[in-house]
Amino acid sequence: MEPIIVIVFFPAPIHEMEKHCNIEIAAQISRASSTQNSGDKDYFHIEGLMESPAVDDDGDCFSPLLLNATSINVEVYYNKAVNYTLMVTFVSFLQVLLLIRQMEHSNTQSGAAKVSIVMIGQQAIMDSYLCLLHLTAGILVESLFNAFATAAFFKFVVFSIFEMRYLLAIWKATRPSNSGEGWETMRRELSFLYSRFYGILLGGILIMYELHNYMRWILLVMYSFWIPQIVANVVRDSRKPLHPYYILGMTVTRLAIPLYVFGCPKNFMRVETSKAWCIGLCAFIGFQAAVLLLQHYFGSRCFVPRKMLPEKYNYYRRLDHDVNRSRDCVICMATIDLRRRTNDCMVTPCEHLFHSGCLQRWTDIKMECPTCRRTLPPA
């Protein structure tokens, strides 16, 4: 395959701009030699003389030009681009598996309500940007269309099928249940949700276009997608909303593309690398993942001082007037012996008694009293 020659001209200053030059320019290359080979590039030093006499023949129109030429090994360049698209496709496939695992982990209404809709929406916007970016690259480089279109298709699957479906499930779980509302009200609220999502999507494109010189800082903001979930866990006191595999897997797979672009010295995009920025990005998103794992294993408010925490309802409070009585748990239909240890039974704010294990399993599905359907506070 013949290399593509890119020639850059550096003309000397033109002192007599009022002269009129002939159209034809005579050039003669005296020497051309290869000076360096770095795999996908060959650097050449070319010396030559380009002459163009003026119309009045009283001198040259411009001084001799210095020519620099760079040849690109197209085959190596295309191989790097194809390997990149294979990496993006593999990462997208892993993200699909992680999303399926997380959706199974929170397949109940109570479990979906614990997940932050902002966190899922932010990741969906990131994948939509990547889909558009790879599709545009495939259109611009016709010979690489199939490779980039495949990567764009997998990102489209992650964004449009799984993340948008999960986003809708979270929205439905967080809505107040009102059987009397009509289809028009639900459709209006759903249209408002989609309009906000796509409005933020288009607004982000305009912001990145205007602030393209600060793209690395914009990426840091986009990679703060775990922060809304951390805040939601503290505010709602949610118990294990995300699966640990999902936290670790998404953290690693999201880092693949920025680390290749800004960390690989021989990336096909020819972007200037920055080791310090890559380390900072890994530390930033790694810290967020570490906080989520701490909340998963030690409680959502484990790092918040007790003095700053609001008063929490005690499900194990004792009812003195019911000490000598027995009741039936409406979940398992077994008798509750109130004369046993306090931790064996739980009392709701509406004064209904249940076995501790029964009510905990129930609240994992619905945060409401099994007897009167009153909303329950977090345990």
C-alpha positions in Angstrom: 0.0 0.0 0.0 1.4 3.4 -1.0 1.9 5.8 1.8 0.1 9.1 1.9 2.4 12.1 1.7 1.4 15.2 3.7 3.4 18.3 2.7 3.5 21.4 4.9 4.8 24.7 3.4 6.6 27.3 5.5 7.1 30.3 3.2 9.6 33.0 4.0 8.2 36.5 4.5 7.1 38.3 1.3 8.5 41.8 1.3 7.1 43.1 -1.9 3.4 42.3 -1.9 2.7 44.7 -4.7 4.4 42.5 -7.3 2.4 40.3 -9.6 3.7 36.8 -10.0 3.2 34.4 -12.9 0.8 31.5 -12.3 3.3 28.8 -13.1 5.8 27.9 -10.4 8.9 25.9 -11.2 10.2 23.6 -8.4 13.1 21.3 -8.2 13.8 18.8 -5.4 17.5 18.4 -4.8 17.5 15.8 -2.0 15.0 13.7 -0.1 16.0 11.3 2.7 14.2 9.3 5.4 15.4 10.3 8.9 13.2 8.4 11.3 10.8 5.5 11.4 8.3 5.1 14.3 6.0 2.4 13.1 3.0 4.2 11.6 5.0 7.4 10.5 8.0 8.1 8.4 9.7 11.5 8.7 11.5 13.0 5.6 13.6 16.0 5.1 13.2 17.5 1.7 15.3 20.3 0.3 14.2 22.1 -2.9 13.9 25.4 -4.7 10.6 26.8 -5.9 11.0 29.8 -8.2 8.4 32.1 -9.7 9.7 35.2 -11.6 7.7 38.4 -11.4 6.0 39.8 -14.4 8.4 42.7 -14.7 11.5 40.3 -14.4 13.1 42.5 -11.7 13.4 39.8 -9.1 11.8 36.7 -7.5 8.2 37.0 -6.2 9.1 35.1 -3.0 12.1 33.5 -1.3 12.8 29.8 -1.6 10.4 27.6 0.4 11.3 24.9 3.0 9.3 21.7 2.6 8.6 19.2 5.3 6.9 15.9 4.4 5.4 13.2 6.6 4.3 9.8 5.3 1.6 7.8 7.2 1.6 4.0 7.1 -2.1 3.6 6.4 -2.2 -0.1 7.1 -0.8 0.3 10.6 -3.0 3.3 11.2 -6.1 1.3 10.2 -5.1 -1.7 12.3 -4.9 0.5 15.4 -8.4 2.0 14.6 -9.9 -1.5 14.2 -8.3 -2.7 17.5 -9.8 0.3 19.2 -13.3 -0.5 18.0 -12.9 -4.1 19.1 -12.0 -2.9 22.6 -15.1 -0.6 22.6 -17.3 -3.4 21.5 -16.0 -5.8 24.2 -16.4 -3.1 26.9 -20.0 -2.4 25.7 -20.8 -6.2 25.9 -19.5 -6.3 29.5 -21.6 -3.3 30.4 -24.7 -5.0 29.1 -24.0 -8.0 31.4 -23.4 -5.7 34.3 -26.6 -3.8 33.7 -28.6 -7.1 33.5 -27.0 -8.2 36.8 -28.0 -4.9 38.5 -31.5 -5.0 37.1 -31.9 -8.4 38.6 -30.6 -7.1 41.9 -33.2 -4.4 42.0 -36.1 -6.1 40.2 -38.7 -5.1 42.9 -40.4 -1.7 43.3 -38.6 -1.0 46.6 -35.2 -2.0 45.1 -35.6 0.1 42.0 -36.7 3.1 44.1 -33.3 3.0 45.9 -31.3 3.6 42.7 -30.6 7.2 41.8 -32.3 8.1 38.5 -29.7 10.9 38.0 -26.9 8.3 38.1 -28.4 6.1 35.5 -29.4 9.1 33.3 -25.8 10.5 33.4 -24.4 7.2 32.3 -27.0 7.0 29.5 -26.0 10.4 28.3 -22.4 9.4 28.2 -23.2 6.3 26.1 -25.3 8.3 23.7 -22.4 10.7 23.2 -20.1 7.8 22.5 -22.6 6.3 20.1 -22.9 9.5 18.1 -19.1 10.0 18.2 -18.3 6.6 16.8 -21.0 6.8 14.2 -19.7 10.2 13.0 -16.1 8.8 12.8 -17.4 5.9 10.7 -19.1 8.2 8.3 -16.1 10.5 7.9 -13.6 7.6 7.3 -15.4 5.4 4.8 -12.9 2.5 4.9 -13.4 2.2 8.6 -17.2 2.5 8.6 -18.0 -1.1 9.4 -15.6 -1.1 12.4 -16.9 2.2 13.9 -20.5 1.4 13.1 -20.3 -1.9 15.1 -18.9 0.0 18.1 -21.7 2.6 17.7 -24.3 -0.1 17.5 -23.2 -1.7 20.7 -23.2 1.7 22.5 -26.7 2.3 21.0 -27.9 -1.0 22.5 -26.5 -0.1 26.0 -28.0 3.3 25.8 -31.4 2.9 24.2 -32.4 -0.6 25.3 -31.0 -1.3 28.7 -30.2 2.1 30.4 -33.4 3.8 29.1 -35.5 0.8 30.2 -33.8 0.9 33.6 -34.4 4.6 33.8 -38.1 4.1 33.1 -38.3 1.4 35.8 -36.8 3.7 38.4 -39.1 6.5 37.4 -42.2 4.2 37.8 -40.9 2.9 41.2 -40.4 6.4 42.6 -43.7 7.8 41.5 -46.5 8.0 44.1 -49.0 5.3 43.5 -52.4 6.8 42.6 -54.9 4.5 41.1 -57.2 7.3 40.3 -55.0 9.1 37.8 -55.6 8.6 34.1 -53.5 7.7 31.2 -53.2 11.3 30.1 -51.5 12.3 33.3 -49.0 9.5 33.1 -48.3 10.2 29.5 -47.7 13.9 30.3 -45.3 13.1 33.1 -43.5 10.5 30.9 -43.1 13.1 28.1 -41.7 15.6 30.6 -39.1 13.0 31.7 -38.0 12.3 28.1 -38.0 15.9 27.1 -35.7 16.7 30.1 -33.4 13.8 29.2 -33.0 14.8 25.5 -32.8 18.5 26.4 -29.8 17.8 28.6 -28.4 15.7 25.8 -28.5 18.4 23.2 -27.5 21.1 25.7 -24.4 19.1 26.6 -23.4 18.9 22.9 -23.6 22.7 22.7 -21.6 23.1 25.9 -18.9 20.8 24.7 -18.7 22.5 21.3 -18.3 25.9 22.9 -15.9 24.7 25.7 -13.9 22.1 23.6 -10.6 23.6 24.9 -11.7 22.4 28.4 -12.7 18.9 27.4 -10.6 17.2 30.1 -12.4 19.2 32.8 -15.8 18.4 31.2 -14.8 14.7 31.3 -14.1 14.9 35.0 -17.6 16.3 35.5 -19.2 13.5 33.4 -17.2 10.9 35.3 -18.7 12.0 38.6 -21.8 9.8 37.9 -21.5 7.8 41.2 -21.9 11.0 43.3 -25.7 11.2 42.9 -26.1 7.7 44.2 -23.8 8.4 47.2 -25.9 11.4 48.1 -29.2 9.5 47.5 -28.0 6.7 49.9 -27.3 9.2 52.6 -30.5 11.1 52.2 -32.8 8.1 52.0 -30.7 5.8 54.2 -31.0 3.1 51.4 -29.8 -0.4 52.1 -27.6 -2.0 49.4 -29.1 -0.3 46.3 -26.3 -1.4 43.9 -24.7 -4.7 43.4 -20.9 -4.7 44.2 -20.2 -6.3 40.8 -22.0 -3.5 39.1 -20.0 -0.8 41.0 -16.6 -2.4 40.3 -17.4 -3.4 36.7 -18.8 -0.1 35.6 -15.9 1.8 37.3 -13.4 -0.3 35.3 -15.2 -0.4 31.9 -15.9 3.4 32.0 -12.2 4.1 32.3 -11.2 2.1 29.2 -11.9 4.8 26.5 -10.4 7.9 28.3 -7.3 5.9 29.4 -6.7 4.9 25.8 -7.2 8.4 24.4 -5.2 10.3 27.0 -2.9 7.5 28.3 -1.8 5.5 25.3 1.2 7.2 23.6 0.6 5.5 20.3 -3.2 6.0 20.0 -4.5 6.4 16.5 -6.2 9.7 17.4 -2.9 11.4 18.0 -4.1 13.1 21.1 -1.5 14.4 23.5 -1.2 12.1 26.4 -1.1 13.1 30.1 -0.1 10.7 32.7 -1.0 13.0 35.6 -4.6 13.5 34.2 -5.1 9.7 33.8 -4.0 9.1 37.4 -6.2 11.9 38.6 -9.2 10.4 36.8 -8.6 6.9 38.1 -8.3 8.3 41.7 -11.4 10.4 41.3 -13.7 7.7 40.1 -12.0 5.1 42.3 -12.7 7.2 45.4 -16.4 7.3 44.4 -16.6 3.5 44.0 -14.8 3.0 47.4 -17.4 5.2 49.1 -20.3 3.2 47.5 -18.7 -0.1 48.6 -18.4 1.3 52.2 -22.1 2.2 52.1 -22.9 -1.3 50.8 -21.1 -3.2 53.6 -21.2 -0.8 56.6 -24.4 1.2 56.0 -25.3 4.2 53.9 -24.5 6.7 56.7 -21.4 5.0 58.1 -19.1 8.0 57.5 -21.6 10.6 58.7 -21.2 11.7 62.4 -24.0 10.6 64.6 -24.7 14.1 65.7 -25.5 15.2 62.2 -27.9 12.3 61.5 -31.7 12.9 61.9 -33.7 11.0 64.4 -34.5 7.5 63.1 -37.6 5.5 63.8 -36.9 2.5 66.1 -38.7 -0.6 64.8 -37.7 -2.6 67.9 -39.4 -0.4 70.4 -41.4 -2.3 73.1 -45.1 -2.0 73.6 -45.7 -2.3 77.4 -49.4 -2.7 77.1 -49.0 -5.7 74.9 -46.5 -7.6 76.9 -48.8 -10.4 78.0 -50.6 -10.7 74.7 -49.8 -12.7 71.5 -50.5 -11.6 68.0 -50.3 -13.2 64.6 -47.9 -12.0 61.9 -50.0 -11.4 58.8 -46.9 -12.1 56.6 -46.2 -15.7 57.8 -49.5 -16.2 59.7 -47.4 -17.5 62.7 -47.9 -16.3 66.3 -45.7 -13.5 67.7 -44.7 -14.1 71.3 -44.2 -10.7 72.8 -42.7 -12.2 76.0 -39.6 -13.2 74.0 -36.6 -11.0 73.1 -37.4 -7.6 71.6 -35.3 -8.2 68.5 -37.6 -11.1 67.4 -40.4 -8.7 66.5 -40.7 -5.3 64.8 -43.4 -2.6 65.4 -44.4 -0.2 62.6 -45.4 3.4 63.2 -49.0 2.4 62.7 -48.8 0.0 65.7 -48.7 -3.3 63.8 -46.5 -6.2 64.8 -44.5 -8.5 62.6 -41.6 -10.9 62.8 -38.3 -9.2 62.2 -37.2 -11.4 59.3 -40.7 -11.3 57.8 -40.9 -7.5 57.8 -37.3 -7.1 56.5 -38.0 -9.3 53.5 -41.3 -7.5 52.9 -39.7 -4.0 52.9 -37.2 -5.3 50.3 -40.1 -5.5 48.0 -42.4 -2.7 49.2 -41.9 0.0 51.7 -45.4 -0.1 53.1 -47.2 -1.8 56.0 -48.6 -5.2 55.0 -51.7 -4.6 57.1 -52.8 -1.0 56.4 -50.6 -0.1 53.4 -49.1 2.9 55.1 -45.7 4.1 53.9 -42.9 2.9 56.2 -39.8 4.8 57.1 -36.4 3.3 56.3 -35.2 0.7 58.8 
